[in-house]
Amino acid sequence: MTSTHEQWDIVSGVGITALAVASGRAGESRRADRLIEDPYAQDLVAAAASPRLDALTGASAEIQAAMSGYLGVRTRFFDEYFLRAAAGGVEQAVILASGLDTRAFRLGWSDGLRVFEIDQPKVLEFKDTALGELGATPAADRTAVPVDLRDDWAGALREAGFDPARPTAWLAEGLLPYLPAEAEAQLLATVHRLSAPGSRLSVEHVSGPRNRILSDEILRIGHEWGIDLADLLDTAERPDPGDELTGLGWSVRREPTREIAAGYGRPLTGFGSSFAEIGQLLTAFR
Ligand SMILES: C[S@@+](CC[C@H](N)C(=O)[O-])C[C@H]1O[C@@H](n2cnc3c(N)ncnc32)[C@H](O)[C@@H]1O
């Protein structure tokens, strides 16, 4: 499918944010008190070999601690979500805007479970090449679905072998802040339409006014990394995704990120603690 939307790769546009969070997971994996271990994150960051990365990987210890601290919590939460879903009988997982998420390679999935990863073509191309060169082997039946989430991604997913009659675990991690309001509404409606009974969806959500995420601190750090977050994030107001899912008949659990972090015994610092104050991780069941 030819997209009419702008394209990016792993070092441009929203693509570089996938690299930024992978560098956070690499940092988390090196911590003595790590909540997750991503054995591919560091090599994926290195494989991108972009001068813009020097700023990312050379960030101050304080910024790196804030980044890895927050990403450790979010990654661990969604790892557990998928593991519970697999144990609970879902047969498919769909990672919306998968970026450099390596869960298909590093989680203990149940036999026969299919993992679909959706992201822009050049992002997935970079990831597949880099993981191939690292000799990484998927731990599930993994299929990359290169498509823009503002286009007909449901059609691409079905063509890739997704079966809407089977229960599915969906994930939207680090995605909604970048999506225009119409695309977000479309995304939730499509997930609903493609979800058999027994399906679930987990979402990273920023509560309250959308522009709360754009604190002076986060804008300054973004600039240090050559990332203009004010340009990348879509701050147009839209309905709360938890309320939308409830309206569609899903049962929604909201967990404030700061409580999840406290449950893991992880003190958050810097912008990680600001994110946790305004963040909620939602899990919805159909
Ligand atoms: C912050 S990264 C998060 C990646 C991954 N979920 C993670 O947590 O590591 C944002 C990702 O969203 C993807 N993305 C944003 N808008 C998208 C769109 N319209 N279509 C497809 N992918 C999109 C980007 O390419 C990027 O990989």
The ligand as an SDF file (V2000), in Angstrom:
LIG
                    3D

 27 29  0  0  0  0  0  0  0  0999 V2000
    8.3690    6.2100   21.1300 C   0  0  0  0  0  0  0  0  0  0  0  0
    8.4520    5.0300   19.8400 S   0  0  0  0  0  0  0  0  0  0  0  0
    7.7870    3.6140   20.6910 C   0  0  0  0  0  0  0  0  0  0  0  0
    8.1730    2.3220   20.0440 C   0  0  0  0  0  0  0  0  0  0  0  0
    7.8130    1.0760   20.8510 C   0  0  0  0  0  0  0  0  0  0  0  0
    6.3830    0.9800   21.0830 N   0  0  0  0  0  0  0  0  0  0  0  0
    8.5580    1.0790   22.1610 C   0  0  0  0  0  0  0  0  0  0  0  0
    7.9600    1.3870   23.2000 O   0  0  0  0  0  0  0  0  0  0  0  0
    9.7540    0.7860   22.1450 O   0  0  0  0  0  0  0  0  0  0  0  0
    7.1280    5.5230   18.7510 C   0  0  0  0  0  0  0  0  0  0  0  0
    6.9550    4.6060   17.5710 C   0  0  0  0  0  0  0  0  0  0  0  0
    5.7060    4.9040   16.9790 O   0  0  0  0  0  0  0  0  0  0  0  0
    5.8340    4.7150   15.6000 C   0  0  0  0  0  0  0  0  0  0  0  0
    4.7350    5.4660   14.9780 N   0  0  0  0  0  0  0  0  0  0  0  0
    4.3080    6.6960   15.3100 C   0  0  0  0  0  0  0  0  0  0  0  0
    3.3050    7.0760   14.4920 N   0  0  0  0  0  0  0  0  0  0  0  0
    3.1040    6.0330   13.6390 C   0  0  0  0  0  0  0  0  0  0  0  0
    2.2340    5.8310   12.5430 C   0  0  0  0  0  0  0  0  0  0  0  0
    1.3670    6.7620   12.1610 N   0  0  0  0  0  0  0  0  0  0  0  0
    2.2990    4.6450   11.8780 N   0  0  0  0  0  0  0  0  0  0  0  0
    3.1840    3.6900   12.2620 C   0  0  0  0  0  0  0  0  0  0  0  0
    4.0460    3.8460   13.2840 N   0  0  0  0  0  0  0  0  0  0  0  0
    4.0100    5.0060   13.9500 C   0  0  0  0  0  0  0  0  0  0  0  0
    7.2100    5.2550   15.2930 C   0  0  0  0  0  0  0  0  0  0  0  0
    7.7180    4.8420   14.0450 O   0  0  0  0  0  0  0  0  0  0  0  0
    7.9950    4.7160   16.4740 C   0  0  0  0  0  0  0  0  0  0  0  0
    8.5430    3.4550   16.1920 O   0  0  0  0  0  0  0  0  0  0  0  0
  1  2  1  0
  2  3  1  0
  2 10  1  0
  3  4  1  0
  4  5  1  0
  5  6  1  0
  5  7  1  0
  7  8  2  0
  7  9  1  0
 10 11  1  0
 11 12  1  0
 11 26  1  0
 12 13  1  0
 13 14  1  0
 13 24  1  0
 14 15  1  0
 14 23  1  0
 15 16  2  0
 16 17  1  0
 17 18  1  0
 17 23  2  0
 18 19  1  0
 18 20  2  0
 20 21  1  0
 21 22  2  0
 22 23  1  0
 24 25  1  0
 24 26  1  0
 26 27  1  0
M  CHG  2   2   1   9  -1
M  END
$$$$
